[in-house]
Amino acid sequence: MLRTNKHVARAALACGVIYTLVGCTANYLPPATNHASKTTNVSEYNYLIGPGDSLSIFVWRNPDISGSFTVRPDGKITTSLVEDIEASGKTPTELARSVEQILATYIKDPIVTVSVNGFVGPLSEQVRVIGQASKPMAVSYQENMTLLDLMVQVGGLTQFADGDGAKLVRVENGDQITYDIKINSLINSGDISANVDLLPGDIIIIPEAWF
């Protein structure tokens, strides 16, 4: 009886932890689609600049005001003739047009090109992995990224992970939706049908297995 009570207590504790993160009803939610890119316009994905990104800004015929710049934690950069311009959340092309507007005060018809050399991206565009991954972290989203791509970057599962009990939390049309995903089946059993598409802002929660 004591052994049974311990098992019940463990199960209750496990449910309590998962409920705090995603709700105990998560097991009844549908699995994440294998074709997110076809249903959410991620095929039109454009990279957005974020704090920590390394940028090369080239001003045609003006090498003295061209150069490399790092986006500050506040999302802004300062260049020659351009002070504290907002860069975070813009595409490189959008930032180039913004810089051109400011430089037009000093230079006739400026032509600016912005390229990204070090990719970090804004927090809203990153995919986060928490729990029993070998290296829990936030990863910059890449176009057509899949669950398998993400697990390679975080080093797979720990020996204590309940990979097939993992959850994917996603915001869709302003609502937070939780999906069941089967990471163990994917990376340890080779079940490629479990390799779902990911979207910017996704959160992967990998619980600990209860033995």
C-alpha positions, 0 to 999 in steps of 0.5 A, spaced: 500 500 500 505 504 501 508 503 494 502 504 491 501 511 495 508 513 493 506 512 485 500 516 486 504 521 489 509 521 484 503 521 478 500 527 482 506 531 482 508 530 475 501 532 473 502 538 477 508 540 474 506 539 467 499 543 468 503 549 471 506 549 464 501 547 459 495 544 462 493 537 464 489 537 458 494 537 453 494 529 452 487 531 448 490 536 444 491 534 436 499 533 434 502 538 431 501 538 423 507 536 419 505 541 414 506 548 418 509 552 412 503 550 408 498 553 412 501 559 416 505 562 410 512 561 413 514 560 406 513 567 406 518 568 412 523 574 412 528 574 417 528 580 422 533 583 425 534 582 433 539 584 439 546 581 438 545 581 430 552 583 427 550 588 421 554 590 415 551 597 412 554 599 406 553 606 403 554 606 395 560 611 394 561 613 401 565 608 404 567 612 410 560 612 413 559 604 411 561 599 416 560 593 421 555 594 427 552 590 432 545 591 434 545 593 442 540 590 447 535 596 446 534 594 439 538 600 436 544 601 432 548 608 431 552 609 425 556 615 422 551 620 421 545 616 424 544 616 431 540 611 435 536 608 429 531 602 431 533 596 427 530 590 431 524 587 428 526 590 421 528 586 415 535 588 412 531 591 407 527 595 411 533 598 415 536 600 409 530 604 407 530 607 414 537 609 414 537 612 407 531 616 409 536 619 415 542 620 410 538 623 405 539 629 409 546 629 408 547 626 402 544 626 395 540 620 393 543 615 398 543 608 396 544 603 402 545 595 403 544 592 409 546 584 410 546 580 416 553 576 418 551 574 425 544 571 426 541 572 433 534 575 431 528 578 436 526 573 442 519 573 438 522 569 432 526 564 436 525 557 438 526 555 445 527 548 448 526 547 456 526 541 460 530 535 459 534 536 453 542 536 453 543 543 452 536 547 453 537 553 449 533 559 445 535 557 437 534 562 432 529 560 427 531 558 420 526 557 414 523 550 414 526 548 420 523 542 423 523 538 430 529 534 428 533 540 426 532 543 433 534 537 436 540 536 433 542 543 435 540 542 442 544 535 443 538 531 443 535 528 449 538 527 456 537 520 459 532 522 464 527 525 458 520 523 457 521 525 449 514 522 447 511 526 453 514 532 450 509 538 448 510 544 443 506 550 445 505 555 439 501 562 439 496 561 433 491 567 432 493 570 439 491 563 442 496 559 446 495 552 443 499 546 446 500 540 441 503 533 443 510 531 440 514 525 440 521 526 440 523 519 443 520 516 437 523 521 432 530 521 434 531 514 437 526 510 433 527 513 427 519 515 426 520 520 421 512 522 421 514 525 428 518 530 425 514 536 425 515 543 422 516 549 427 514 556 427 518 562 430 516 563 437 515 555 438 516 553 445 518 545 446 517 543 453 521 536 455 519 533 461 522 528 466 520 521 465 517 518 472 520 511 473 
